[in-house]
Amino acid sequence: MSIHIKLSTTLRQSVPGYNPVAGITLPLEEPATATQVALRLGLPLQDIKLVMINGRQASLDATIRPNDQIAFFPPVGGG
């Protein structure tokens, strides 16, 4: 089984060859935390402001299960 991951804006730079249209599919046989998934991708945890799992806001401690869809977002500035 696997999980599907989307990265927003500056987090994409942390994953060489990341395709923003397709995202990333990773194998996942056992539940893992969002932190474990982020570290597996090489994402800087201090740059993650928001985690979405299956379209719902979650924390980095949230459990990811096979077939989940996860998105990581950095802080967003604006004016």
N, C-alpha and C positions, 0 to 999 in steps of 0.2 A: 504494500500500500504506500501511499505518498501524501504529501501536503503540497499545496500550491501557495506561493509567496509572491507578493507584490511589494515593491519598494518605491517610496516617494522621493522625489527631488534629489537632494544631496546624498541620501543614503545609497543611491544607485552607483555612485562612484566607488563604493567600498567593495563591489562585486564585479570583477573584471568580466566583460562580455555580457553584462546584464542587458536583457531585451525588455524595455518597458511595456511593449505590447503583449508579449507572451508571459512575462514574469519568470518565475523559477519553479520547477517541480523537483522536490527532494523526496527520496525514499524515507519513510518513517514507519518502523514496525512496532514501536512501543510509544506510549505517551511520553512527551517531553514538555518542558516549560518553554515559554516564548523566549526567555533568556538563553536557554540552551540552543534553540534554533538560530537566534541572532548571532551567538558566538560561533556556531558552525558555519555561518555565512561570512564571518569576519566583520560583522557590523560593530561599530563603536557604541557600546551601551549608553554612554553619556549623550549621544546624539539622537537617541530614540525618545520621542516625547509621547507618542500615541501608538497603541497596538490595537488592531481590529482583528477579531477572530470570527469568521463567518458573518461579517457585517456588524458585529457588536463590539463596542469598546471593551478592552480588557487590560490587564496589567502584565508586566513582564513575568510575573509569577504564575500567570494563568497556564493551564494545561492545554497542550496541543495534542490532538489525537489524529490518527490516520484519516485521510480524506478531508481534513479541515482546510480552510482558506484563511491565510493570515496576511495582514498588511502592516508594514512598519512605516511610521511617519516621523520626520524630524520636527523640531520647533519651527513655527512659521512666523515670520515677521511681516509687518505691514504698516501702512501709514494712512 
